[in-house]
């Protein structure tokens, strides 16, 4: 049984910029959770599979049909519950389509499972409840809201409240997405295990 998720990991130069921002905000907020993951935007949230190698083989073939796309991280935002600081991408139809297509593709390979924290999600509308049952996550399709976590949810609350009053992203971060990444839990660490090439 493998636990993994599928995400967008910035290309090399932008990866270092984002990782440095993660360290900056995580250190300031005395937060460690975000740093346990590679910098990423989630395409398909965590799932479990007993057919990991088959998933990878089929995903490689499937992703040839997708053209590369531009990703632009245009501002820093936050959630208050749980407290999280994140980079927000400019939403495009191409990004939404990639999310929906990969989400549906993975359905064949995953086993029924939902993270405990999502089982207790509050204020879900009827369609989100349906998605939670079908996909194991209510934040998919029209509720898809990708973000690249810089720090959270284990933050110093006082510092967090001070920080969100003065958020400013000076430089837009852009990169061309040529690969999607399968991020797998290996010996209790989350690592980019496979990079799946798009039609680049």
PLY file of the C-alpha trace (Angstrom):
ply
format ascii 1.0
element vertex 200
property float x
property float y
property float z
element edge 199
property int vertex1
property int vertex2
end_header
0.00 0.00 0.00
1.38 3.38 -1.04
0.23 6.83 0.06
0.85 9.65 -2.36
-0.55 12.74 -4.02
-0.04 14.45 -7.37
1.20 18.00 -7.55
2.88 20.78 -9.44
6.44 21.35 -8.24
8.16 24.54 -9.47
11.05 24.19 -11.90
14.61 24.40 -10.58
15.24 28.17 -10.24
11.72 28.91 -9.02
11.87 25.89 -6.70
14.76 27.52 -4.82
12.93 30.87 -4.61
9.83 29.20 -3.19
11.79 26.99 -0.81
13.55 30.10 0.54
10.16 31.77 1.09
8.96 28.64 2.90
11.97 28.77 5.21
11.52 32.50 5.81
7.84 32.31 6.77
8.06 28.97 8.57
10.98 30.19 10.67
9.23 33.45 11.52
6.01 31.65 12.48
7.85 28.81 14.29
6.18 26.34 11.93
7.54 23.00 10.70
4.64 21.31 8.88
5.03 22.97 5.48
8.74 22.18 5.36
7.94 18.45 5.58
6.76 18.63 1.95
8.45 19.74 -1.27
7.04 23.07 -2.52
3.93 22.18 -4.51
0.46 23.03 -5.74
-1.80 20.03 -5.26
-3.49 18.61 -8.35
-4.91 15.50 -6.64
-4.87 15.35 -2.86
-3.51 12.45 -0.83
-4.76 8.99 -1.68
-3.77 5.37 -1.10
-3.23 2.76 -3.77
-2.29 -0.90 -4.05
-1.46 -0.44 -7.75
1.28 2.19 -7.57
3.54 0.92 -10.36
0.57 0.42 -12.67
-0.63 3.95 -11.85
2.77 5.40 -12.80
2.96 3.47 -16.09
-0.51 4.55 -17.13
-0.04 8.13 -15.96
3.05 8.47 -18.15
1.03 7.47 -21.20
-1.92 9.65 -20.25
0.09 12.83 -19.65
1.50 12.86 -23.18
-1.85 14.35 -24.23
-1.36 17.51 -22.12
0.57 20.53 -23.38
2.86 22.47 -21.02
1.24 25.44 -19.32
2.32 28.62 -17.61
2.02 28.81 -13.84
2.08 32.22 -12.20
2.17 32.66 -8.43
0.90 36.19 -8.08
0.28 36.90 -4.40
0.59 35.71 -0.83
-2.63 34.80 0.94
-3.75 33.10 4.10
-6.38 30.96 5.78
-7.25 31.62 9.39
-8.62 28.16 10.25
-6.31 26.38 10.14
-3.77 29.23 10.07
-1.80 28.90 6.82
0.28 31.31 4.72
0.42 30.43 1.03
1.33 31.52 -2.47
-1.74 31.82 -4.68
-1.62 30.85 -8.38
-3.43 32.69 -11.11
-6.29 30.36 -11.97
-6.58 29.43 -15.63
-8.82 27.09 -17.58
-5.74 24.98 -18.43
-4.93 24.49 -14.74
-8.54 23.60 -13.91
-8.71 21.15 -16.80
-5.46 19.46 -15.77
-6.77 19.09 -12.21
-10.09 17.58 -13.33
-8.56 15.19 -15.87
-5.88 13.87 -13.49
-8.44 13.67 -10.65
-10.69 11.42 -12.75
-7.77 9.39 -14.09
-6.56 8.49 -10.58
-9.99 7.19 -9.51
-9.33 3.81 -11.10
-6.18 3.23 -9.06
-7.04 4.50 -5.58
-8.71 2.68 -2.72
-11.58 4.28 -0.76
-9.92 6.45 1.90
-10.29 9.95 3.31
-7.98 11.90 5.62
-9.46 12.22 9.10
-9.25 16.02 8.98
-11.46 16.09 5.87
-14.06 13.81 7.43
-14.69 16.59 9.96
-14.81 19.42 7.39
-17.45 22.00 8.28
-19.92 24.03 6.22
-19.85 21.81 3.13
-22.60 22.25 0.59
-24.42 19.20 -0.83
-22.15 18.93 -3.88
-19.02 19.06 -1.70
-20.43 16.26 0.44
-20.94 14.25 -2.73
-17.36 14.96 -3.82
-16.08 13.95 -0.37
-17.80 10.61 -0.81
-16.66 10.15 -4.42
-13.14 11.58 -4.36
-12.22 11.57 -0.66
-11.96 15.38 -0.80
-14.62 18.13 -0.97
-12.27 20.70 -2.52
-12.26 19.43 -6.10
-13.70 20.51 -9.44
-15.52 23.85 -9.02
-14.24 23.98 -5.41
-10.62 23.43 -6.41
-8.51 26.11 -4.74
-4.81 25.27 -5.19
-2.25 27.06 -3.05
1.41 26.59 -2.30
1.78 26.44 1.47
4.63 28.52 2.89
3.87 27.95 6.59
1.15 26.34 8.67
-0.92 25.07 10.36
1.37 24.75 13.40
2.12 28.47 13.68
2.70 30.88 16.53
-0.75 32.52 16.55
0.41 35.92 17.78
3.06 36.16 15.05
0.57 34.88 12.49
-1.97 37.60 13.28
0.75 40.23 13.08
2.03 38.88 9.77
-1.30 38.75 7.93
-1.76 42.48 8.46
1.36 43.19 6.41
1.52 40.62 3.62
3.16 41.67 0.38
4.60 39.66 -2.51
7.03 41.92 -4.35
7.95 39.62 -7.24
5.63 37.40 -9.25
7.00 33.87 -9.62
6.42 32.27 -13.01
7.44 28.96 -14.54
6.45 26.65 -17.37
4.93 23.42 -16.20
6.48 20.57 -18.20
6.09 17.81 -15.61
3.65 16.87 -12.92
5.05 15.19 -9.82
3.96 12.16 -7.86
4.88 12.85 -4.25
5.03 9.69 -2.18
5.42 8.97 1.52
8.70 7.07 1.89
9.85 6.10 5.39
7.54 8.79 6.85
9.04 11.48 4.59
7.24 13.12 1.65
9.42 13.08 -1.46
9.02 13.67 -5.19
9.12 10.07 -6.34
8.25 10.42 -10.04
8.20 13.30 -12.48
5.68 12.66 -15.24
6.42 14.49 -18.46
3.74 16.43 -20.31
3.80 16.74 -24.09
6.83 19.06 -24.02
0 1
1 2
2 3
3 4
4 5
5 6
6 7
7 8
8 9
9 10
10 11
11 12
12 13
13 14
14 15
15 16
16 17
17 18
18 19
19 20
20 21
21 22
22 23
23 24
24 25
25 26
26 27
27 28
28 29
29 30
30 31
31 32
32 33
33 34
34 35
35 36
36 37
37 38
38 39
39 40
40 41
41 42
42 43
43 44
44 45
45 46
46 47
47 48
48 49
49 50
50 51
51 52
52 53
53 54
54 55
55 56
56 57
57 58
58 59
59 60
60 61
61 62
62 63
63 64
64 65
65 66
66 67
67 68
68 69
69 70
70 71
71 72
72 73
73 74
74 75
75 76
76 77
77 78
78 79
79 80
80 81
81 82
82 83
83 84
84 85
85 86
86 87
87 88
88 89
89 90
90 91
91 92
92 93
93 94
94 95
95 96
96 97
97 98
98 99
99 100
100 101
101 102
102 103
103 104
104 105
105 106
106 107
107 108
108 109
109 110
110 111
111 112
112 113
113 114
114 115
115 116
116 117
117 118
118 119
119 120
120 121
121 122
122 123
123 124
124 125
125 126
126 127
127 128
128 129
129 130
130 131
131 132
132 133
133 134
134 135
135 136
136 137
137 138
138 139
139 140
140 141
141 142
142 143
143 144
144 145
145 146
146 147
147 148
148 149
149 150
150 151
151 152
152 153
153 154
154 155
155 156
156 157
157 158
158 159
159 160
160 161
161 162
162 163
163 164
164 165
165 166
166 167
167 168
168 169
169 170
170 171
171 172
172 173
173 174
174 175
175 176
176 177
177 178
178 179
179 180
180 181
181 182
182 183
183 184
184 185
185 186
186 187
187 188
188 189
189 190
190 191
191 192
192 193
193 194
194 195
195 196
196 197
197 198
198 199
